[in-house]
Amino acid sequence: MARRLAPVLMVQGATSGAGKSLLVTALARWFARRGVRTAPFKAQNMSNHARVAAGGEMGSAQYLQALAAGATPEVRMNPVLLKPEAETRSQVVVLGRHDPALSRTSWNERKPRLWPVVRESLRALREEYELVLAEGAGSPAEVNLRAGDLVNMAVAREAGAAVLLVADIDRGGAFAHLWGTWSLLAAEERALVRGFVLNKFRGDAALLAPAPEQLERWTEVPTLGVLPYLRHRLPDEDAPLLGTAAGGAGPRVAIVAYPYASNLDEFWPLAELARVELVREPAALAEAELVILPGSKHTAASAEWLASSGMARALRDYAASGRPLLGVCGGLQLLGRAVHDPEGVEGAAQGLGLLELETTMDPGKTVRRSRGRFAELEGYWAALSGLEAWGYEIHHGNSRAGGGTREALASGLGFARGNVLGVYLHGLFEDPAVQRALFGRAAAGLEREFDRLADALEEHLDMERIENMTFSHRKPAGRAGPVAPPDPPRIPRLVLYLGGARAGKSAAALARARALGGGAVSFVATASPGDEEMAARAAAHRAERPAAWETIEEPRDAAAALGRAKHDVVVLDCLTLLVSNLLLEGGEAAVREGVEALLAAWRESGRTLVVVSNEVGMGIVPENALARRYRDLLGWANRTVAAAADEVRLVVAGRELPLG
């Protein structure tokens, strides 16, 4: 029997900047307080502000919405993320991972390949949650974009969503925006629009009469409330206005807003702890007590802007004054002497030379949660000495220190020289321990802001009506689907990932399992921790997996482990160690029996199995008989599993190659 799918309440905007993201965040907290298991969803987001979640990168807005809903953020909530790298080029991130091939294709060519990913992600969330809150992008009535739509009415039609159409009344023309958007929709799409919301109103809502009533007579769509201009301190995906100093007491903090600055939202606590300002003019550094170079989606372009704008000279003068200077991720790279780019990732650049660092760009992208303990630091940064900090990494390239620059965080996560500090760790100022160390107190946090937003909905919107229409809304019969979408790909039953040591095969297999099963995945670990190093590796791998996944530790009897698995999607990591364990215990016969028993159990179970194994057939001939015997048996095991598999993929240096 097919699972009952959760309803979808969708927020679309009559214009860009209407307040869709904030309204979805508020709705997420409101429904969560009602005890409804809620997930946010935005099919495609365009932003250089991303977070690391289960599965890889996702848009900051959806990450925040998941927190408001009390859900674990994961990449299916934002299956497609576009990160602009130039005026006409974006990096395409699909289910948390950069897809270089799609990034090189044209906008029109991407759409048919992305819709199956969007549809399957939405369906999976609807199966696992009681409500999905979907967010559109821009306006659903952009006639020139309708043929390739996969984020607005394509999603609404697919889910039979109840749609709230929101307009920014602060700009003026809100009723014209609502009427015009509704009028440009197709008849079956108008039927999905169940309510209008006026947002960012300043003044007495009674002064709007009789416009809402007139609009309802024309459209048969009620206006369900008027939200005031809500001031909040939540991270803003679109970043605050330049030149606007925010915050009260505290040091003056200047964040340099160069082109393609990224992850500016991570600095949201500074709005409470300091007087913070985004700056582009060199003169703005004169009164600053702390200057921050944020991340950059295009380090070379940002370096060129620093030089041409005069900001580079101003930053060197600022650093020479002894005041603290921080670079985060791309900002760290800009603090160094040079950025080398032999592979042509972004382009080479000359840095500020404030840290003795040489950065080399790499096509591979580091995307992970990280932590590190600060070394003994000097001056302003001495308050961080010995402190363990948590955050996340999203970057290309690695940096190497020399001269008077030393590691501030282990494993190349941070470097310092006097008053200049550079870290690859995003989210530093979101850590309460860091806040207390540098500012003497911690910011209030997100929970209070989430609740304030939900309270505003309760006061200003007809939430009873919105709740009733959400859970009584049903998918209209005979609706039209999105324009010419391809059918979703057939879900494979058996996928084999091969690759060399540290090639990225396990990461690729985990991402695939997450796409197939989301939080409902069983993980069979065949490693047998024989020493401290292996135990540490196993613990690190376990930490990378979603907490909701089931883990079964079984070094030999993989067939029995498959039988015990609770979920329909199972990962076996790895066949390499399984063969080794069986060979050492029972010889060649045990290996052959174990692999054949695994395949027999898989065929009987009806489950989807994702297998990870090392490709050992391309190396040198082993020097001893046991090693040669092991190589031959693993080669046989790989061939046997591959013969039964729907898909076989070879992973080389993090790149997946399908094998026919």
VENTA-V280296 format. One record per helix or strand. SS is the DSSP state (H for helix, E for strand). FROM is the first residue (numbers start at 0). TO is the last residue. If there is no record, write none. Layout:
SS:FROM:TO  SS:FROM:TO
//
This chain:
E:6:12  H:19:32  E:37:40  E:43:45  E:49:53  E:55:58  H:59:68  E:73:73  H:74:77  E:79:85  E:88:93  E:96:97  H:99:103  H:106:127  E:130:138  H:142:147  H:152:158  E:161:167  H:168:170  H:173:183  H:186:189  E:192:200  H:204:207  H:210:218  E:222:227  E:245:245  E:251:255  E:260:261  H:263:266  H:269:272  E:274:278  H:281:284  E:289:292  E:294:295  H:298:308  H:310:319  E:323:327  H:329:334  E:337:339  E:348:349  E:356:373  H:378:383  E:387:400  E:405:408  H:409:411  E:413:416  E:419:422  E:425:425  H:427:429  H:431:438  H:445:459  E:460:460  H:462:471  E:493:498  H:504:516  E:520:524  H:531:543  E:549:552  H:557:563  E:568:572  H:574:604  E:607:613  H:624:643  E:646:651  E:654:658
//
